[in-house]
Amino acid sequence: MPKKKVLSGTRPTGPLHLGHLEGILRNWVKLQDDYDCSYFIADLHYLTARSDTGCLQEYIRDVVIDLLSVGINPDRSTLFVQSHIPEHYQLHLLLSMITPIGWLERCPTYKEQVQQLGLGDAVGYGMLGYPVLMATDIVIHDADYVPIGEDQLPHLEVPREIVRRFNSLYGQVLVEPQALLTPVKRLLGTDRRKMSKSYGNAIYLKDSPEQISKLVATMITDPQRPRRDDPGHPEECNVFVYHGIYNSLRTEEIARDCKPGKLGCRECKQELAKAIIAELSPIQAKRKELEAKPEYIKKVLSAGDAAAQKSASATLSRVFRAMKL
């Protein structure tokens, strides 16, 4: 039996960090065992909120190397760049013709982005039409599933509505994607805010041991423990959350020593830094190897782009026939 198809992507806003690793990448690697996976670099989605493209190619290269370093296997998954597939542009235009504006304006992603970026009346169609492009990415490759956390279900609903509307108008042409609910580990940044490049609070997969140690040393810990000997509250400490992921065999001892004030935050952070460095060591070794092979990276993307274009072309041909174009 052919495997069901899974598709997901990530925007190239710079090198990937621990939030990406725990939030999506580990799951992407596991999905390769049971599904026909396609993973793409969403550089067109990058443009929906940014016009600065000077570093875009560098960012794309960084993301590709990170994906390969954590275990995305180009022999088992299709890895491609969104903008390299012309059919994405074409189907996006066609789907935009049948999508009511009201659907897009009530999309939670749109509202969040407008508020976060303070755009007001300066919102472009690209941001408003984000769900249309998202729908295009999914259906043009006949994806059965999109791996997401339960909190992201509303973001998938507009693309599903677009598919249902298209099929009601032109016949059962497009595959309606289903959510593949996956457990998501959410890591806050070093300052307890969302981990983000723009906040300067991220620990990147490519960071050196020295950089990691410095960043961990700045992490905000237990807000109720101002002094070294004060009782600790590990359940409220961001550093303890990290220990649970990267130093899980020691969490009981750490909690036991933290609560009465026997273990100081400085020592706790130093131990965490060592654990993160050890966890990232094999990923960074693979990254260093790949950085020395630019031709191999080009070969991987060329093969992935070709496979993605073949898939997209077949879907677009069906759409053209159904729409009598």
C-alpha positions as a LaTeX table, in Angstrom:
\begin{tabular}{lrrr}
\hline
Residue & $x$ (\AA) & $y$ (\AA) & $z$ (\AA) \\
\hline
Met1 & 0.00 & 0.00 & 0.00 \\
Pro2 & 1.34 & 3.48 & $-0.84$ \\
Lys3 & 2.06 & 5.63 & 2.18 \\
Lys4 & $-0.17$ & 8.57 & 3.02 \\
Lys5 & 1.34 & 11.94 & 2.16 \\
Val6 & 2.44 & 14.46 & 4.78 \\
Leu7 & 3.49 & 18.03 & 3.98 \\
Ser8 & 4.89 & 20.80 & 6.15 \\
Gly9 & 7.18 & 23.79 & 5.77 \\
Thr10 & 9.17 & 26.39 & 7.65 \\
Arg11 & 9.95 & 30.00 & 6.80 \\
Pro12 & 13.61 & 30.90 & 6.24 \\
Thr13 & 13.94 & 33.68 & 8.79 \\
Gly14 & 17.45 & 32.59 & 9.77 \\
Pro15 & 19.07 & 29.51 & 11.32 \\
Leu16 & 16.79 & 27.22 & 13.31 \\
His17 & 16.78 & 27.14 & 17.11 \\
Leu18 & 15.84 & 24.83 & 19.97 \\
Gly19 & 12.20 & 25.91 & 19.70 \\
His20 & 12.13 & 24.57 & 16.14 \\
Leu21 & 13.95 & 21.39 & 17.16 \\
Glu22 & 11.48 & 20.47 & 19.89 \\
Gly23 & 8.39 & 22.01 & 18.27 \\
Ile24 & 8.57 & 20.50 & 14.78 \\
Leu25 & 11.89 & 18.99 & 13.68 \\
Arg26 & 12.03 & 15.91 & 15.90 \\
Asn27 & 8.50 & 15.07 & 14.80 \\
Trp28 & 9.36 & 15.60 & 11.11 \\
Val29 & 12.20 & 13.10 & 11.43 \\
Lys30 & 9.90 & 10.49 & 13.03 \\
Leu31 & 7.20 & 10.93 & 10.39 \\
Gln32 & 9.61 & 9.74 & 7.71 \\
Asp33 & 9.18 & 6.20 & 9.05 \\
Asp34 & 5.46 & 5.96 & 8.32 \\
Tyr35 & 4.58 & 8.57 & 5.69 \\
Asp36 & 5.56 & 9.90 & 2.28 \\
Cys37 & 6.89 & 13.24 & 3.55 \\
Ser38 & 7.48 & 16.53 & 1.75 \\
Tyr39 & 9.16 & 19.36 & 3.63 \\
Phe40 & 9.67 & 22.77 & 2.06 \\
Ile41 & 11.40 & 26.07 & 2.68 \\
Ala42 & 8.53 & 28.58 & 2.68 \\
Asp43 & 10.32 & 31.57 & 1.16 \\
Leu44 & 7.11 & 32.94 & $-0.40$ \\
His45 & 5.55 & 32.97 & 3.05 \\
Tyr46 & 8.62 & 34.88 & 4.23 \\
Leu47 & 7.59 & 37.68 & 1.85 \\
Thr48 & 4.12 & 38.03 & 3.37 \\
Ala49 & 5.59 & 39.95 & 6.32 \\
Arg50 & 9.03 & 41.05 & 5.06 \\
Ser51 & 10.36 & 42.95 & 2.07 \\
Asp52 & 14.07 & 42.68 & 2.94 \\
Thr53 & 15.45 & 39.86 & 0.82 \\
Gly54 & 19.19 & 40.60 & 0.98 \\
Cys55 & 19.88 & 37.65 & 3.30 \\
Leu56 & 17.14 & 35.35 & 1.98 \\
Gln57 & 19.42 & 32.96 & 0.06 \\
Glu58 & 21.72 & 32.68 & 3.07 \\
Tyr59 & 18.73 & 31.94 & 5.30 \\
Ile60 & 17.45 & 29.27 & 2.90 \\
Arg61 & 20.85 & 27.59 & 2.90 \\
Asp62 & 20.98 & 27.73 & 6.71 \\
Val63 & 17.57 & 26.10 & 7.06 \\
Val64 & 18.35 & 23.35 & 4.54 \\
Ile65 & 21.57 & 22.49 & 6.36 \\
Asp66 & 19.77 & 22.49 & 9.71 \\
Leu67 & 17.06 & 20.15 & 8.37 \\
Leu68 & 19.60 & 17.72 & 6.99 \\
Ser69 & 21.66 & 17.92 & 10.18 \\
Val70 & 18.79 & 16.90 & 12.47 \\
Gly71 & 17.89 & 13.89 & 10.34 \\
Ile72 & 15.68 & 14.86 & 7.40 \\
Asn73 & 16.80 & 12.30 & 4.83 \\
Pro74 & 16.53 & 13.38 & 1.16 \\
Asp75 & 16.36 & 9.70 & 0.18 \\
Arg76 & 13.21 & 9.29 & 2.27 \\
Ser77 & 11.59 & 12.73 & 2.03 \\
Thr78 & 11.18 & 15.42 & $-0.61$ \\
Leu79 & 12.97 & 18.61 & 0.43 \\
Phe80 & 12.33 & 21.64 & $-1.79$ \\
Val81 & 12.15 & 25.43 & $-1.96$ \\
Gln82 & 8.64 & 26.82 & $-2.38$ \\
Ser83 & 9.50 & 29.60 & $-4.85$ \\
His84 & 11.29 & 27.15 & $-7.15$ \\
Ile85 & 7.97 & 25.55 & $-8.10$ \\
Pro86 & 6.12 & 27.82 & $-10.59$ \\
Glu87 & 2.90 & 25.87 & $-10.17$ \\
His88 & 2.57 & 27.26 & $-6.64$ \\
Tyr89 & 2.16 & 30.76 & $-8.06$ \\
Gln90 & $-0.43$ & 29.61 & $-10.61$ \\
Leu91 & $-2.65$ & 27.63 & $-8.28$ \\
His92 & $-2.44$ & 30.36 & $-5.65$ \\
Leu93 & $-3.93$ & 32.80 & $-8.16$ \\
Leu94 & $-6.73$ & 30.41 & $-9.12$ \\
Leu95 & $-7.66$ & 29.62 & $-5.53$ \\
Ser96 & $-7.66$ & 33.34 & $-4.66$ \\
Met97 & $-10.42$ & 33.82 & $-7.24$ \\
Ile98 & $-12.86$ & 31.67 & $-5.25$ \\
Thr99 & $-11.91$ & 32.65 & $-1.69$ \\
Pro100 & $-14.23$ & 35.14 & 0.07 \\
Ile101 & $-12.44$ & 38.05 & 1.77 \\
Gly102 & $-14.43$ & 37.41 & 4.96 \\
Trp103 & $-12.80$ & 34.00 & 5.39 \\
Leu104 & $-9.37$ & 35.57 & 5.31 \\
Glu105 & $-10.15$ & 38.47 & 7.63 \\
Arg106 & $-11.33$ & 36.17 & 10.42 \\
Cys107 & $-8.23$ & 33.96 & 10.20 \\
Pro108 & $-6.40$ & 34.01 & 13.58 \\
Thr109 & $-2.97$ & 34.13 & 11.91 \\
Tyr110 & $-3.91$ & 37.32 & 10.05 \\
Lys111 & $-5.21$ & 39.06 & 13.16 \\
Glu112 & $-2.16$ & 38.07 & 15.22 \\
Gln113 & 0.34 & 39.24 & 12.60 \\
Val114 & $-1.36$ & 42.59 & 12.02 \\
Gln115 & $-1.41$ & 43.26 & 15.75 \\
Gln116 & 2.16 & 42.06 & 16.43 \\
Leu117 & 3.66 & 44.04 & 13.55 \\
Gly118 & 1.49 & 47.12 & 14.09 \\
Leu119 & 0.61 & 47.30 & 10.39 \\
Gly120 & $-2.82$ & 48.89 & 10.56 \\
Asp121 & $-3.84$ & 50.00 & 7.05 \\
Ala122 & $-0.44$ & 49.00 & 5.63 \\
Val123 & $-1.41$ & 45.32 & 5.38 \\
Gly124 & $-0.69$ & 43.87 & 1.96 \\
Tyr125 & $-2.65$ & 41.16 & 0.19 \\
Gly126 & 0.21 & 38.73 & 0.81 \\
Met127 & $-0.51$ & 38.67 & 4.54 \\
Leu128 & $-4.28$ & 38.66 & 4.10 \\
Gly129 & $-3.99$ & 35.89 & 1.52 \\
Tyr130 & $-1.64$ & 33.77 & 3.61 \\
Pro131 & $-4.24$ & 30.97 & 4.04 \\
Val132 & $-4.73$ & 30.83 & 0.25 \\
Leu133 & $-1.01$ & 30.27 & $-0.26$ \\
Met134 & $-1.05$ & 27.77 & 2.59 \\
Ala135 & $-3.91$ & 25.90 & 0.92 \\
Thr136 & $-1.97$ & 25.93 & $-2.34$ \\
Asp137 & 1.15 & 24.46 & $-0.72$ \\
Ile138 & $-0.84$ & 21.58 & 0.70 \\
Val139 & $-3.23$ & 20.62 & $-2.08$ \\
Ile140 & $-0.83$ & 21.03 & $-4.99$ \\
His141 & 1.10 & 18.05 & $-3.64$ \\
Asp142 & $-2.04$ & 16.04 & $-2.77$ \\
Ala143 & $-1.08$ & 16.02 & 0.91 \\
Asp144 & $-3.34$ & 13.85 & 3.06 \\
Tyr145 & $-2.06$ & 15.23 & 6.35 \\
Val146 & $-0.53$ & 18.37 & 7.81 \\
Pro147 & 1.29 & 17.78 & 11.12 \\
Ile148 & 0.23 & 20.40 & 13.65 \\
Gly149 & $-0.40$ & 20.84 & 17.36 \\
Glu150 & $-3.97$ & 20.97 & 18.63 \\
Asp151 & $-3.74$ & 24.75 & 19.17 \\
Gln152 & $-3.05$ & 25.22 & 15.45 \\
Leu153 & $-6.25$ & 23.54 & 14.25 \\
Pro154 & $-7.99$ & 26.89 & 13.51 \\
His155 & $-5.14$ & 27.83 & 11.16 \\
Leu156 & $-5.84$ & 24.80 & 8.97 \\
Glu157 & $-9.59$ & 25.34 & 8.76 \\
Val158 & $-9.54$ & 28.14 & 6.14 \\
Pro159 & $-7.42$ & 26.06 & 3.70 \\
Arg160 & $-9.87$ & 23.18 & 4.22 \\
Glu161 & $-12.79$ & 25.50 & 3.49 \\
Ile162 & $-11.09$ & 26.69 & 0.30 \\
Val163 & $-10.67$ & 23.09 & $-0.86$ \\
Arg164 & $-14.31$ & 22.29 & $-0.12$ \\
Arg165 & $-15.45$ & 25.38 & $-2.04$ \\
Phe166 & $-13.27$ & 24.53 & $-5.04$ \\
Asn167 & $-14.52$ & 20.94 & $-5.12$ \\
Ser168 & $-18.16$ & 22.08 & $-4.84$ \\
Leu169 & $-17.65$ & 24.31 & $-7.89$ \\
Tyr170 & $-15.53$ & 22.10 & $-10.11$ \\
Gly171 & $-15.86$ & 18.52 & $-8.86$ \\
Gln172 & $-13.75$ & 16.38 & $-6.53$ \\
Val173 & $-10.39$ & 17.55 & $-7.83$ \\
Leu174 & $-8.41$ & 18.52 & $-4.73$ \\
Val175 & $-7.58$ & 16.37 & $-1.70$ \\
Glu176 & $-9.00$ & 17.88 & 1.48 \\
Pro177 & $-6.13$ & 17.83 & 4.01 \\
Gln178 & $-6.56$ & 16.45 & 7.50 \\
Ala179 & $-4.70$ & 17.51 & 10.62 \\
Leu180 & $-2.15$ & 15.04 & 11.90 \\
Leu181 & $-2.20$ & 15.98 & 15.57 \\
Thr182 & 1.24 & 15.68 & 17.06 \\
Pro183 & 2.61 & 16.35 & 20.55 \\
Val184 & 4.42 & 19.68 & 20.63 \\
Lys185 & 7.03 & 20.70 & 23.18 \\
Arg186 & 7.03 & 24.46 & 23.50 \\
Leu187 & 10.22 & 26.07 & 24.74 \\
Leu188 & 10.25 & 29.66 & 25.88 \\
Gly189 & 13.25 & 31.83 & 25.10 \\
Thr190 & 15.93 & 32.76 & 27.60 \\
Asp191 & 13.76 & 35.69 & 28.75 \\
Arg192 & 10.60 & 33.56 & 29.17 \\
Arg193 & 9.02 & 35.05 & 26.04 \\
Lys194 & 8.36 & 33.13 & 22.82 \\
Met195 & 11.69 & 31.99 & 21.38 \\
Ser196 & 12.37 & 34.27 & 18.42 \\
Lys197 & 15.24 & 35.77 & 16.49 \\
Ser198 & 13.62 & 39.20 & 16.76 \\
Tyr199 & 13.70 & 38.99 & 20.59 \\
Gly200 & 17.33 & 37.89 & 20.71 \\
Asn201 & 16.36 & 35.14 & 23.15 \\
Ala202 & 16.99 & 32.02 & 21.05 \\
Ile203 & 19.56 & 29.26 & 21.34 \\
Tyr204 & 20.41 & 28.22 & 17.79 \\
Leu205 & 21.34 & 24.74 & 16.63 \\
Lys206 & 24.55 & 26.17 & 15.19 \\
Asp207 & 25.62 & 28.10 & 18.32 \\
Ser208 & 29.08 & 27.27 & 19.65 \\
Pro209 & 29.53 & 25.79 & 23.16 \\
Glu210 & 30.73 & 29.22 & 24.32 \\
Gln211 & 27.66 & 30.94 & 22.91 \\
Ile212 & 25.34 & 28.37 & 24.45 \\
Ser213 & 26.97 & 28.76 & 27.87 \\
Lys214 & 26.62 & 32.55 & 27.71 \\
Leu215 & 22.97 & 32.38 & 26.63 \\
Val216 & 22.02 & 29.84 & 29.30 \\
Ala217 & 23.75 & 32.00 & 31.91 \\
Thr218 & 21.34 & 34.84 & 31.04 \\
Met219 & 18.19 & 32.73 & 31.37 \\
Ile220 & 15.52 & 34.01 & 33.74 \\
Thr221 & 14.93 & 31.41 & 36.44 \\
Asp222 & 12.55 & 31.24 & 39.39 \\
Pro223 & 11.04 & 34.75 & 39.83 \\
Gln224 & 10.29 & 33.96 & 43.49 \\
Arg225 & 13.91 & 33.19 & 44.36 \\
Pro226 & 15.91 & 36.43 & 44.52 \\
Arg227 & 18.76 & 35.02 & 46.67 \\
Arg228 & 20.97 & 31.93 & 46.33 \\
Asp229 & 19.82 & 30.27 & 49.58 \\
Asp230 & 16.10 & 31.00 & 49.17 \\
Pro231 & 13.79 & 28.02 & 48.61 \\
Gly232 & 13.27 & 27.29 & 44.91 \\
His233 & 10.15 & 26.52 & 42.89 \\
Pro234 & 11.35 & 24.34 & 40.00 \\
Glu235 & 7.83 & 23.95 & 38.62 \\
Glu236 & 7.87 & 27.69 & 37.83 \\
Cys237 & 11.43 & 27.84 & 36.47 \\
Asn238 & 12.16 & 27.98 & 32.75 \\
Val239 & 15.60 & 26.42 & 33.29 \\
Phe240 & 13.97 & 23.40 & 34.94 \\
Val241 & 11.76 & 22.93 & 31.86 \\
Tyr242 & 14.91 & 22.70 & 29.75 \\
His243 & 16.41 & 20.18 & 32.17 \\
Gly244 & 13.32 & 18.03 & 31.63 \\
Ile245 & 14.18 & 17.81 & 27.94 \\
Tyr246 & 17.98 & 17.79 & 27.84 \\
Asn247 & 18.88 & 16.44 & 31.27 \\
Ser248 & 15.86 & 14.28 & 32.14 \\
Leu249 & 17.78 & 11.70 & 34.21 \\
Arg250 & 18.71 & 14.41 & 36.70 \\
Thr251 & 15.42 & 16.27 & 37.09 \\
Glu252 & 14.36 & 14.54 & 40.32 \\
Glu253 & 17.68 & 15.32 & 42.00 \\
Ile254 & 17.66 & 18.89 & 40.70 \\
Ala255 & 14.14 & 19.49 & 42.03 \\
Arg256 & 15.03 & 17.88 & 45.36 \\
Asp257 & 18.08 & 20.14 & 45.81 \\
Cys258 & 16.44 & 23.27 & 44.41 \\
Lys259 & 13.42 & 23.36 & 46.68 \\
Pro260 & 15.35 & 23.81 & 49.97 \\
Gly261 & 17.89 & 26.14 & 48.34 \\
Lys262 & 20.80 & 23.65 & 48.27 \\
Leu263 & 21.30 & 24.04 & 44.49 \\
Gly264 & 21.96 & 27.55 & 43.23 \\
Cys265 & 20.68 & 28.89 & 39.92 \\
Arg266 & 24.22 & 29.50 & 38.66 \\
Glu267 & 25.24 & 25.87 & 39.15 \\
Cys268 & 21.90 & 24.70 & 37.73 \\
Lys269 & 22.45 & 26.74 & 34.56 \\
Gln270 & 26.00 & 25.48 & 34.14 \\
Glu271 & 24.79 & 21.89 & 34.25 \\
Leu272 & 22.03 & 22.70 & 31.75 \\
Ala273 & 24.50 & 24.34 & 29.35 \\
Lys274 & 26.63 & 21.18 & 29.37 \\
Ala275 & 23.57 & 19.04 & 28.65 \\
Ile276 & 22.46 & 21.21 & 25.71 \\
Ile277 & 25.97 & 21.27 & 24.28 \\
Ala278 & 26.12 & 17.46 & 24.45 \\
Glu279 & 22.69 & 17.15 & 22.81 \\
Leu280 & 23.64 & 19.43 & 19.92 \\
Ser281 & 27.11 & 17.98 & 19.41 \\
Pro282 & 26.14 & 15.32 & 16.78 \\
Ile283 & 23.87 & 17.80 & 14.99 \\
Gln284 & 26.68 & 20.35 & 14.82 \\
Ala285 & 29.17 & 17.73 & 13.61 \\
Lys286 & 26.78 & 16.88 & 10.76 \\
Arg287 & 26.27 & 20.58 & 10.07 \\
Lys288 & 30.01 & 21.18 & 9.80 \\
Glu289 & 30.29 & 18.30 & 7.35 \\
Leu290 & 27.45 & 19.67 & 5.20 \\
Glu291 & 28.79 & 23.23 & 5.20 \\
Ala292 & 31.87 & 21.88 & 3.44 \\
Lys293 & 29.71 & 20.32 & 0.69 \\
Pro294 & 27.88 & 23.15 & $-1.10$ \\
Glu295 & 27.50 & 21.07 & $-4.26$ \\
Tyr296 & 25.77 & 18.33 & $-2.30$ \\
Ile297 & 23.28 & 20.88 & $-0.91$ \\
Lys298 & 22.54 & 22.07 & $-4.45$ \\
Lys299 & 22.08 & 18.47 & $-5.58$ \\
Val300 & 19.64 & 17.72 & $-2.76$ \\
Leu301 & 17.53 & 20.79 & $-3.56$ \\
Ser302 & 17.66 & 20.17 & $-7.31$ \\
Ala303 & 16.33 & 16.63 & $-6.84$ \\
Gly304 & 13.71 & 17.78 & $-4.35$ \\
Asp305 & 12.56 & 20.64 & $-6.56$ \\
Ala306 & 12.22 & 18.27 & $-9.53$ \\
Ala307 & 10.12 & 15.80 & $-7.54$ \\
Ala308 & 7.94 & 18.59 & $-6.12$ \\
Gln309 & 7.41 & 20.13 & $-9.55$ \\
Lys310 & 6.34 & 16.78 & $-11.00$ \\
Ser311 & 3.76 & 16.42 & $-8.22$ \\
Ala312 & 2.57 & 20.03 & $-8.56$ \\
Ser313 & 2.31 & 19.83 & $-12.34$ \\
Ala314 & 0.03 & 16.80 & $-12.17$ \\
Thr315 & $-2.31$ & 18.57 & $-9.74$ \\
Leu316 & $-2.36$ & 21.78 & $-11.75$ \\
Ser317 & $-3.25$ & 19.84 & $-14.92$ \\
Arg318 & $-6.28$ & 18.39 & $-13.12$ \\
Val319 & $-7.28$ & 21.87 & $-11.96$ \\
Phe320 & $-6.97$ & 23.33 & $-15.46$ \\
Arg321 & $-9.14$ & 20.57 & $-16.91$ \\
Ala322 & $-11.77$ & 20.95 & $-14.19$ \\
Met323 & $-11.91$ & 24.75 & $-14.65$ \\
Lys324 & $-11.96$ & 24.43 & $-18.46$ \\
Leu325 & $-8.79$ & 26.55 & $-18.74$ \\
\hline
\end{tabular}
